[in-house]
């Protein structure tokens, strides 16, 4: 029986399937570079997720021909895996696209609405016993309906957010995408990131993580936003220059931010946590029972296909 390492506890029905087919080891914490190197040499397949450091260094430490043949990643993003290094060492990498699109888009709209309407501040006020009752100027936020929605990265999730904004809130949609992208609903592609940041009332980031997009939203991009603008990040933390964002929020150069991801998860800077104009969630993008089970199933299905000699359907390298 082949050995499978699953690096976090996944949905029980999928875990039962895995145990019926493999000799399963279940870990409970993120794997360091050394842990990853050791795992590559000890298991036939690994089901990792965000936080497991399958870097080029991990593959180098594992040697030229590691025992592991596949990393069936739990998640659509795989910036924590050096896919090129994996391929060079004969290790397939797969991900879980499509199944988390709607859940992640829903969180994007949750953050947009919560930040615009100061829902986080309001809930903290009520829980702390500081609410003195209705007043004409208590908790004044920003109207959402009819405002311009800007999407950075018009992939599956970007389009799902855009549809919610357009059809649900009558929001004109503009988007920045490095390649030309045609969509089947009213939306306008802008030529550069500066135009997107300057033209939108709400900016939602949905691009993939990784080196190509690291600090894509930098100090200059944030400076282009409207003073009343709100930034939402449901992509990866490294896409935003976190220090520059904190400075912009502290100085009131933008109105607010809604974040589900952070540059050095699970660390969230104290200065960010102290900001009232920022709504912070603990990476809940795909966190529904249905979605997380579907992600686990897809990751396992890729591993099963590989171990049976079939091409893994979601192979990315």
FENMO-V367645 format. One record per backbone hydrogen bond with DSSP energy under -0.5 kcal/mol. NH is the residue of the N-H (numbers start at 0). CO is the residue of the C=O. If there is no record, write none. Layout:
BEGIN
<<NH;CO> <NH;CO>>
END
This chain:
BEGIN
<<3;22> <4;44> <5;3> <5;24> <6;4> <6;46> <13;10> <14;10> <15;11> <16;12> <17;13> <18;14> <19;15> <20;16> <20;17> <21;17> <22;1> <23;21> <24;3> <26;5> <26;24> <35;31> <36;32> <37;33> <38;34> <39;35> <40;36> <40;37> <41;37> <41;38> <42;38> <43;2> <44;2> <45;69> <46;4> <47;45> <49;73> <51;48> <52;30> <52;50> <53;51> <53;79> <54;52> <58;54> <59;55> <60;56> <61;57> <62;58> <62;59> <65;62> <67;39> <68;43> <69;43> <70;91> <71;45> <71;69> <72;70> <72;93> <73;47> <74;72> <80;77> <81;53> <82;80> <85;81> <86;82> <87;83> <88;84> <88;85> <89;86> <90;85> <91;68> <91;89> <93;70> <94;313> <95;74> <98;96> <100;97> <103;99> <104;100> <105;101> <106;102> <107;103> <108;104> <109;105> <110;106> <111;107> <112;108> <113;109> <114;110> <115;111> <116;112> <117;114> <118;113> <119;113> <121;117> <122;118> <123;119> <124;120> <125;121> <126;122> <127;123> <128;125> <129;124> <130;124> <137;134> <139;136> <141;115> <145;168> <146;143> <148;171> <149;147> <149;201> <150;173> <151;203> <152;150> <152;175> <154;152> <158;154> <159;155> <160;156> <161;157> <162;158> <163;159> <164;160> <165;161> <166;162> <167;162> <167;163> <168;163> <168;164> <169;165> <170;164> <173;148> <174;187> <175;150> <187;172> <189;174> <195;191> <196;192> <197;193> <198;194> <199;195> <200;147> <201;147> <202;229> <203;149> <203;201> <204;231> <205;151> <205;203> <212;209> <213;210> <214;237> <215;212> <216;238> <217;215> <221;217> <222;218> <223;219> <223;220> <224;221> <225;196> <225;199> <228;225> <229;200> <230;255> <231;202> <232;257> <233;204> <233;231> <236;261> <238;235> <239;236> <240;216> <241;239> <244;240> <245;241> <246;242> <247;243> <248;244> <249;245> <250;246> <251;247> <251;248> <252;247> <253;247> <254;228> <255;228> <256;276> <257;230> <258;278> <259;232> <260;232> <263;266> <264;261> <266;263> <272;268> <273;269> <274;271> <277;274> <278;256> <279;277> <280;258> <282;259> <282;280> <286;283> <287;285> <291;287> <292;288> <293;289> <294;290> <295;291> <296;292> <297;293> <298;294> <299;295> <300;296> <301;297> <302;298> <303;299> <304;300> <305;301> <306;302> <307;303> <308;305> <309;304> <314;311> <315;92> <316;92>>
END
